[in-house]
Amino acid sequence: MVPIVAFIGWHDSGKTTLAVRIVKHLKEHGYMVAAIKSSKETGITFDHVDTDTARYRRAGADAVTFIAPDQMIMMTAAPAMSLVSLVQRFFSHVDIVIAEGFKDEPHIAKIEVTRTGVLLRDRVNGVIALATDRIMKGDNIFRLAQSREIANFIEKRFLGNSANRKEPASGSSMPTARFCRQENNLNS
């Protein structure tokens, strides 16, 4: 089954900024990545230059889906269900799905992005890490600026033996998947 990691948090916590960086880093490591963003808003325009979905496409996501109460828009080369079912049906061709939102989905891993306020990890299931600039103690707590470290955490936890991974094109300035795995082992 394709792993799903959702970035959750309160409005304006930095979820999109961080998730877009994670997509970019995972693409640099040679993975096929889909991005799925949820929203409670209606009538939203999709994929204009300044939208979050356009940012995911510029980051290199192989598929981008936007879900709102009045519409679902998907951009992918592949042809009212749970996120897990959606991923199984439409995204079996990718190595990982990076989602934004979906805090109430019971069977997916979540990384909470927080700046202030009540922590969602105390209210929802599946939070495996925090990204924050708040002073906190515990396991799997990252600074908001540590997008590469978070991508490495995701890679190590969910993609260690990905069969679909492709090496980046030769001559590319991006590191190869083999180099990233070695780098991960050094940072463990």
C-alpha positions as CSV (number, residue, x, y, z in Angstrom):
1,M,0.0,0.0,0.0
2,V,1.2,3.5,-0.8
3,P,2.2,5.3,2.4
4,I,0.4,8.6,3.2
5,V,1.8,11.3,5.5
6,A,-0.5,14.2,6.3
7,F,0.7,17.6,7.5
8,I,-1.9,18.9,9.9
9,G,-2.1,22.1,11.9
10,W,-4.1,25.2,12.6
11,H,-4.7,27.8,9.9
12,D,-1.5,29.8,8.9
13,S,0.7,27.4,10.8
14,G,3.0,26.8,7.8
15,K,1.6,23.4,6.6
16,T,1.7,24.2,2.9
17,T,5.1,25.8,3.0
18,L,6.6,22.8,4.8
19,A,4.7,20.1,2.8
20,V,5.8,21.8,-0.5
21,R,9.4,21.6,0.6
22,I,9.0,18.0,1.6
23,V,7.6,17.1,-1.9
24,K,10.6,18.9,-3.4
25,H,13.2,17.0,-1.3
26,L,11.5,13.6,-1.9
27,K,11.5,14.3,-5.6
28,E,15.3,15.2,-5.4
29,H,15.8,11.8,-3.8
30,G,14.2,10.2,-6.8
31,Y,10.7,9.3,-5.5
32,M,7.4,9.6,-7.3
33,V,5.2,11.8,-5.1
34,A,1.6,12.8,-5.1
35,A,0.2,15.7,-3.2
36,I,-3.4,15.9,-1.9
37,K,-4.7,19.1,-0.2
38,S,-8.0,19.3,1.6
39,S,-10.1,22.4,2.3
40,K,-13.3,23.2,3.9
41,E,-13.8,26.3,1.7
42,T,-16.0,26.3,-1.4
43,G,-15.7,28.0,-4.8
44,I,-11.9,27.9,-4.8
45,T,-10.0,28.4,-8.1
46,F,-7.6,25.6,-8.8
47,D,-4.0,25.8,-10.0
48,H,-3.5,29.5,-10.7
49,V,0.0,30.8,-10.3
50,D,-0.3,31.9,-6.7
51,T,-2.3,28.9,-5.4
52,D,-1.1,26.1,-3.2
53,T,-1.8,23.5,-5.8
54,A,0.4,25.4,-8.3
55,R,3.2,25.4,-5.7
56,Y,3.0,21.6,-5.4
57,R,3.2,21.3,-9.2
58,R,6.2,23.6,-9.3
59,A,7.8,21.4,-6.6
60,G,7.5,18.5,-9.0
61,A,4.6,16.5,-7.6
62,D,3.6,13.8,-10.1
63,A,-0.1,14.2,-9.1
64,V,-1.9,17.0,-7.4
65,T,-5.5,16.8,-6.0
66,F,-7.6,19.5,-4.4
67,I,-10.6,18.4,-2.3
68,A,-13.2,20.9,-1.1
69,P,-16.9,20.4,-0.2
70,D,-18.1,21.4,-3.7
71,Q,-15.4,20.0,-5.9
72,M,-12.5,17.5,-6.3
73,I,-9.9,18.4,-8.9
74,M,-7.1,16.0,-9.8
75,M,-4.2,16.6,-12.0
76,T,-2.4,13.4,-12.8
77,A,-1.5,11.0,-15.6
78,A,-3.5,8.3,-13.9
79,P,-7.3,8.0,-14.2
80,A,-16.8,11.0,-1.5
81,M,-14.1,8.3,-0.4
82,S,-11.6,8.2,2.5
83,L,-8.1,9.4,1.8
84,V,-6.8,5.8,2.0
85,S,-9.4,4.7,-0.6
86,L,-8.6,7.7,-2.8
87,V,-4.9,6.9,-2.7
88,Q,-5.5,3.2,-3.4
89,R,-7.7,4.0,-6.4
90,F,-5.9,6.8,-8.0
91,F,-2.3,6.9,-6.8
92,S,-1.0,3.3,-6.7
93,H,1.7,4.5,-9.2
94,V,3.5,6.8,-6.7
95,D,5.9,6.0,-3.9
96,I,4.3,8.2,-1.4
97,V,1.4,10.7,-0.9
98,I,2.0,13.9,1.0
99,A,-1.3,15.2,2.2
100,E,-2.3,18.5,3.8
101,G,-5.2,18.4,6.2
102,F,-7.1,15.2,6.9
103,K,-6.6,15.5,10.6
104,D,-9.6,13.2,11.3
105,E,-8.5,10.4,8.9
106,P,-8.0,7.6,11.4
107,H,-5.5,5.4,9.6
108,I,-2.8,7.7,8.3
109,A,0.4,9.1,9.8
110,K,0.4,12.8,10.6
111,I,3.0,15.4,11.1
112,E,1.7,18.4,13.1
113,V,2.9,21.8,12.1
114,T,2.4,24.3,15.0
115,R,3.5,27.7,16.0
116,T,1.1,28.6,18.8
117,G,-2.1,27.3,20.5
118,V,-3.4,23.9,21.5
119,L,-1.6,20.9,20.1
120,L,-3.7,18.8,17.7
121,R,-1.6,15.7,18.7
122,D,-3.6,15.7,22.0
123,R,-6.9,15.6,20.0
124,V,-6.2,13.4,17.0
125,N,-4.7,9.9,16.3
126,G,-1.7,9.2,14.3
127,V,0.6,12.1,15.0
128,I,4.2,10.8,14.5
129,A,6.1,14.0,14.6
130,L,5.9,17.8,15.3
131,A,7.4,20.6,13.2
132,T,7.6,23.7,15.4
133,D,9.7,26.6,16.6
134,R,8.2,26.3,20.0
135,I,10.4,24.9,22.8
136,M,9.3,21.3,23.2
137,K,10.8,18.1,24.4
138,G,10.2,14.6,23.1
139,D,10.9,12.3,20.2
140,N,10.5,13.4,16.5
141,I,10.3,17.1,17.1
142,F,11.7,19.2,14.3
143,R,12.2,22.9,13.8
144,L,10.1,24.4,11.0
145,A,13.3,25.1,9.0
146,Q,14.3,21.4,9.1
147,S,12.5,20.4,5.9
148,R,15.4,18.2,4.8
149,E,15.5,16.4,8.1
150,I,11.8,15.8,8.0
151,A,12.0,14.5,4.5
152,N,14.8,12.1,5.6
153,F,12.6,11.0,8.6
154,I,9.8,10.3,6.2
155,E,12.1,8.5,3.8
156,K,13.6,6.3,6.5
157,R,10.2,5.5,8.1
158,F,8.1,4.9,5.0
159,L,10.3,4.5,1.9
160,G,13.3,2.4,2.9
161,N,12.6,-0.3,0.3
162,S,10.6,1.6,-2.3
163,A,10.4,-0.5,-5.5
164,N,9.2,2.4,-7.7
165,R,12.0,4.8,-6.9
166,K,13.8,6.1,-9.9
167,E,17.3,7.6,-10.0
168,P,17.4,11.3,-11.0
169,A,18.6,12.0,-14.5
170,S,22.4,11.9,-14.9
171,G,24.0,15.3,-15.0
172,S,21.4,16.6,-12.6
173,S,22.4,18.7,-9.6
174,M,20.1,16.5,-7.4
175,P,21.6,13.8,-5.2
176,T,21.0,10.2,-6.2
177,A,18.8,8.0,-4.1
178,R,21.9,6.0,-3.2
179,F,23.7,9.1,-1.8
180,C,20.6,10.1,0.2
181,R,20.4,6.7,1.8
182,Q,24.1,6.9,2.8
183,E,23.5,10.4,4.1
184,N,20.6,9.2,6.2
185,N,22.7,6.5,7.8
186,L,25.3,9.1,8.8
187,N,22.7,11.3,10.4
188,S,20.9,8.5,12.3
